[in-house]
Amino acid sequence: MRKIAAQFDEVARDRVLLHQELAQVIVAAREIGGPYGAIVKFLALTGQRREEVTPMKSDELDMAQRVSTLPKSRTKNGKEHLAHLTASGWRGCGSGSA
């Protein structure tokens, strides 16, 4: 498959959400509910990228350890990424009770 050259330079971002801003995102995601609210909440709680998480399969979730594993083929930096999930993050996966 042929890659298309980007028409702009990628710029690293220095800004991250403040705790209060992140809390507002999570509250809004809970209010929205449904699948969209769940994915936004999951992304906010784990700090993972939408493009990396949306194709996630159930075998990438370890229920016993409460860990999600993104394969290196799907991460921006090309390295496997493990995310230890809080009870809220785990529920955000649609994985039921904590």
For each residue, the residues with C-beta under 8 A, 3 or more apart:
1:
2:
3:
4:
5:
6: 9 10
7:
8:
9: 6
10: 6
11:
12:
13:
14:
15:
16:
17: 21 22 25
18: 21 22
19: 22 23
20: 23 24
21: 17 18 24 25
22: 17 18 19 25 26 44
23: 19 20 26 27
24: 20 21 27 28
25: 17 21 22 28 29 40 44
26: 22 23 29 30 41 44 45
27: 23 24 30 31
28: 24 25 31 32 40
29: 25 26 32 37 38 40 41 44
30: 26 27 33 37 41
31: 27 28 37
32: 28 29 36 37 40
33: 30 37 38
34: 37 38
35: 38 39
36: 32 39 40
37: 29 30 31 32 33 34 40 41
38: 29 33 34 35 41 42 92 93 94
39: 35 36 42 43 50 53 54 92
40: 25 28 29 32 36 37 43 44
41: 26 29 30 37 38 44 45 88 92
42: 38 39 45 46 48 53 89 92 93
43: 39 40 46 47 48 49 50 53
44: 22 25 26 29 40 41 47
45: 26 41 42 85 86 88 89 92
46: 42 43 53 68 83 85 89
47: 43 44 83
48: 42 43 52 53 68 70 81 83
49: 43 52 53 76
50: 39 43 53 54
51: 54 74
52: 48 49 55 70 74 75 76 81
53: 39 42 43 46 48 49 50 56 68 70
54: 39 50 51
55: 52 74
56: 53 60 61 68 70
57: 60
58: 61
59:
60: 56 57 68 69 70 71
61: 56 58 67 68 69 93 95
62: 65 66 67 68 69
63: 66 95
64:
65: 62 84
66: 62 63 84 85 89 90
67: 61 62 82 83 84 85
68: 46 48 53 56 60 61 62 82 83 85 93
69: 60 61 62 80 81 82 83
70: 48 52 53 56 60 74 75 80 81 82 83
71: 60 74 75 80
72: 75 78 79 80
73:
74: 51 52 55 70 71
75: 52 70 71 72 78 79 80 81
76: 49 52
77:
78: 72 75
79: 72 75
80: 69 70 71 72 75
81: 48 52 69 70 75
82: 67 68 69 70
83: 46 47 48 67 68 69 70 89
84: 65 66 67
85: 45 46 66 67 68 89 90 93
86: 45 89 90
87: 90 91 98
88: 41 45 91 92 98
89: 42 45 46 66 83 85 86 92 93
90: 66 85 86 87 93 95 98
91: 87 88 94 95 96 97 98
92: 38 39 41 42 45 88 89
93: 38 42 61 68 85 89 90
94: 38 91
95: 61 63 90 91
96: 91
97: 91
98: 87 88 90 91
